[in-house]
Amino acid sequence: MSRYGKRLLAAGLVVVGVGAVFAADDKAAPKGDDEKAIAEVKKRGDEWDAALKGNDPKAVAKLLDAAGRFITADGRELDKAGFAADDAAQKIVYESVASSETTYRAVGGVVIETGAWTGTGTKDGKPFRQSVRYTTVWVKKNGVWVVTADQATPTAEKK
């Protein structure tokens, strides 16, 4: 099987797996440990937004799993170091960042977060605005929630 075929197969399996997670008991409210995990992840998500707004790649890196894979809004697949340094490499300086429409699902030691995100500021000195829908997968390692996978898809600006 070609490299492209393997990636396509892997992407299909991820979609099926995530779909199965959301389909399983989708009407149940989080309980106990799930509520605690979601609260902790929400706090870490706020830290991520603050790190972006503070233009702090070191703070972003602390939120990422060393083995993680991250898909940018322009389709690039990056590792932890590449993802943490990406905004600085593109000369992006955020003035504001905001997540909205967020949902969280805790399943077996993993929290899946989905939502909308908008960042504004400058890119290479010119005004910049980016809006995406995202899926972020958080795992707890050594007692700390970290992002092990993130996928951003650009969205059209709402009028």
N, C-alpha and C positions, 0 to 999 in steps of 0.2 A: 504494500500500500504506500502511496506517495506521502510526502510530508504534509501536503495540503489535505489529502484524504484523512490522514490521522488527526489533523487539527479539526477538520470538519466533524469527524466521528467523536472526538473528545468534546467539542462544543455541544453536539447533540446530546451526549450523555449528561453533561452539566445541566442543560435545559430540562431534560427529562427528570433528573434528580431533584433539581430545585422545584419543578412542577409537582413532583410526588410529595415533597416536604410541605408545600403549601396546600395541596389537596388533602393531606392527612389531617382530619379533624380540624378543618379550617374555621369552625364556629366556636371552638374552645378558647376561652380567655386564658392568658398566661396566669400561672399560679406559682406561688412560692419561689423556688429557685429561678424559674423562668422570669418572673417579675424582677427579681434582684439582678439577673444577668442583663435584662433589657435596660434597667435603670443605670447600671454601670456602663453599658455601651453608649447610651445617650450622653452620659458625661464625657466619655472618650470622644464621641462625635463633636461635642462642643469644643473639646481641646483641639481637634483637627481643624475646625473652622477658625479658631483663634490662631493656630500655627500658620494657616494660610494667610489670614489677614495680617499677621505679624511678619509675613514674608520670612519665615524661620524654617529652613529645610531640615535643620537638626531636630527641631521639635516634631516635624512631620515624620521623620525617620523613626523616632521613638514610638510612633503609633503603628508602625508597619512590621509585619512578620518577615523575618530574614529570608524565608523560603517563598514569600508571596509573589503573586503575579498580578500586574495592574494594567488594565486596558484604558488608554486615554481617550478623550472625546474625538481625537483625530485618528483613532484606530491603532496607535502604536502599543506594543506589548513591552512593558518595562519591568525590571526587577526592582528590589527595594531601593538600591542606591540611585538608579536612574529615575525612578518615580519621585523620590524625595527631592532630587536636585532639578527636576524638570522645569518648574516655574522659573527658577533663577536662570537656567540655561536659555529659556525663551524670553528672558528679561520682562517677566510678568511681575507687576507690583499691584497687589490687591488693595482696593480702598474699602470694599465691602464684600462680604460673602454671606449667603443665607441659604439654609436648607428649609424645605417645606414639604408638605404632603408626605411626611415620613411614616413608614410602617415598619414594625419590627416583629420578627418571629424567632423564638428561641426553640431549638430542636437539638437535643443530644450534645450539649456543649458547644453549640454554634449559634450565633445570632445573625440572621439575615436582615439587613436593612435595605429598604428601597425608598426612593423619594425623588424630589426635584431639587436642584441646586443652581444658584445663580451667583456668579462672581463678577464684579466690576473693578476697573482700575485702568492701568496702562500696560501695554505690551510693546516693548521696544520704544517707549516714549509716546505712543499713540493711544487714544482712548480705546478701551477694550471692554467687552461684555460677553460673557459666556453663560448659556443656560443649558443644563443637561438633565436627563433622567438617569438615575444610577442604581446599581445594585452593589452593596458592599457586604462581604462575608467576614464576620469577626470570629476569632477563636481565642480561647483563654490559654495562654502559655506562661508558665511560671507565675501564676496568679495575676496576670495582667492581660486585659483584652487588647488584641492587636488585629489589624486588618490583614487577612491572608489573600483576599481577592477583591478587586474593585473593577467595575465596568461602567464607563460613562458613555452615554449616547446623546449627541447634540439634539436640541429641540428648537423648533421655530419659536421666535419671540411671540408672546401673546399680545394681541392688539386690543 
